[in-house]
Amino acid sequence: MDNLVLEVKNVSAGYFERGYHEVLHNIDFNIKHGEIMGLVGESGTGKTTLTRVILGIIKPQSGQVIHYTKRPQIIFQDAYSSLNPCFNARWAVEEPLKIFGKYNSKERNRRVDQMLERVNLPRECWNMLPSELSGGQRQRVCIASALIRRPHFLIADEPVSALDVTIQAQILNLLRQLRDELDLSYLFISHDLNVVYQLCDRVLVMKDGAIVEQGTVKEVYNNPKHEYTKSLLAASV
Amino acid sequence: MKKAGLIITAIMLVLALVGAFWTPYSYTAVSYDRLQGPSAKHVLGTDNFGRDILSRIMKGMGTTMSIAFLTVAIGAFLGTLIGAVTGYYGGWVDRILMRFNDAVTAFPTFLLALLIVSIVGPGSKYSVVIALSLVFIPGFARVMRSEYAFLANRNFVISARLMGAGDARIMFRYLLPNTTRTLLPALTIGFNNAVLAEAGLSFLGIGVSPPDASLGYMLSESQSLIVSAPWYVLSVGLAIVLLVFGVGLIGEGSKADA
């Protein structure tokens, strides 16, 4: 069997608000080591709920989520709300190491410098507050902060949707490069099929809380089986 | 605005600090110069016992300020604690503590303070502090709760939890600095309310007891002399107004900064 980082087995989950509302129906997939798994689907289809189930914020009603790596991390579309407005970029990257508590301040600084350089954040931005950074720079800080403890699995919840196209391309390149350098696997959520096509190895197509199609990007894009996938692809051309 | 507030407050603070160690006359020394108007000898005149009013204001300013400061410190500390826990966790903790909060708030502030003072025992500075700080907790709790509820679902809080940050660390290291735009004005408004509440309690005769001086107690003494010695009530009243005005300006200024 392949090396897996994540297995989601027949998961159903939802919210309790005056009764149970099921959002996710029988979700079943896995992510292999080093793989970038795309997740597409229109808004309101349960993509964010799925990330919350994977991260353990919401307990599944049935089925199970199995992590084969420690401490999965997440980056969000809204990089501004992902950073504490009161602290600068360096702090955001150093804090996870402080919580970890295994390194002295010299070692922490070394790792933080290294990581900030790795995500190509300009040096003059290192001591800036989130409000002083551009959208792309904020996302770089978020990525650095998520990866500083060297996780092997990262959920990227629409990480480039709020950025302009040139910055999008830079961040996508960065994510691809980091995957190779840091031995990462991603669950990459997007509603932009072109972005998924560029970046991902396999793709899940989600509609109304269920996965309607999955396969390698080439298979799904060249030979879509489900009507919904066809209509998505038709709309994106 | 903030600068003017800082200057006024600094003057009041210096007056109080100097008054703690040195006053032109002893604040308890009676003399035959009763009810004299302002003069070179007694800058703000004397009261009905011939005591120097400036000396008593300097002493009373310290008493009033320390009562107000302690009250706000205790009230804000406990209120923030309750607000943080209820706003951050929500759920049943929130429901229980906030209903209790509502129940306390349902009493008129002043009556509640009166009740507590009479239970603790009147006549001391500390019973006033205990009463007022207990009365002030719900207000701070409510304000801080809404701040924490607003912040609790931010993405950076989710990320912090994934990093393994504990709830206490999230509440007080990460979120507390984000509440200053609300907390600072609340502190200055609270301070002013405490000054006025102390004045009110002492005015009713359940604040500090003679021969101690506090601004509120002096105001209640001076009211019966309002015709025969108007400088007395005016100077004490002006001291209270300046103190409240200065701190209020600081609060407004820091709100404008945020």
Interface residues (C-beta under 8 A of the other chain):
Chain A: L55 I57 R71 P72 Q73 I74 F76 D78 S81 S82 L83 N84 P85 C86 F87 E95 P96 I99 F100 C142 S145 A146 R149
Chain B: R154 N155 F156 I158 S159 A160 L162 M163 G164 A165 R169 Y174 P177 N178
